[in-house]
Amino acid sequence: MAKNEKSKAKAEQAKGKLKEMAGRLVGNERLTAEGRAEQAKGDARQAKEKMKDIFRH
């Protein structure tokens, strides 16, 4: 299950990065902000999973 959550985090970060870049290319600030928010959400999820791993070992 942890690997599944880690892969979700990575996918969310990548999706956010793509949205942010697309927003910058077309000059859409809303899309850029959404991309940054998704990246932050992915970062938070990844940090949570890392903390779980620390406490497991």
N, C-alpha and C positions, 0 to 999 in steps of 0.2 A: 504494500500500500504506500509506503514512503516513496518508492521509486515513481509511482504514479503521480503523487503530489509534486515531486521534484520535476517531473516532466511537464506537468501543468504549469508550474512556475516558469520554466524555461520557455514554453510556448507562449505564455502570456507576455513575457518580456520581449520576445521576438515580434509578436503581433503589435505590441505597443510601439516598438522601434519603427516598424514599417509604417504604422499610422502617423507617427510623428514626422517621419521623412516625407511621406506623401503630403501631409499638411503643409510642410515647409515648401515643397515643390510647387504646390498650387496656390500658396499664400492663404491657406485656410487656418486661421488661428484656433478655431474650435477643434478641428481635427488634430492639430498639433498638441493641444492641451489634453485631448482624450488619449492620445498616444502616450504622453508623459504619465498620465494617471494609470494607464494599464501597466506601464513599466514599473511604476511604484508599487502597484498591487502585486505584480510578479516578484518584485524584490522582497516585499513583506512576506509573501508565501514562502519564498526560498529561505529567508532568515528563520522563519518559524520551523521549517523542516531541519535546518541546521541545528537549532536549539534542541529539537527532539533527539537528534542524533547524539549530541553531546551528553544529554542526560541518560541515554540508553547505555552508553559505554562507561 
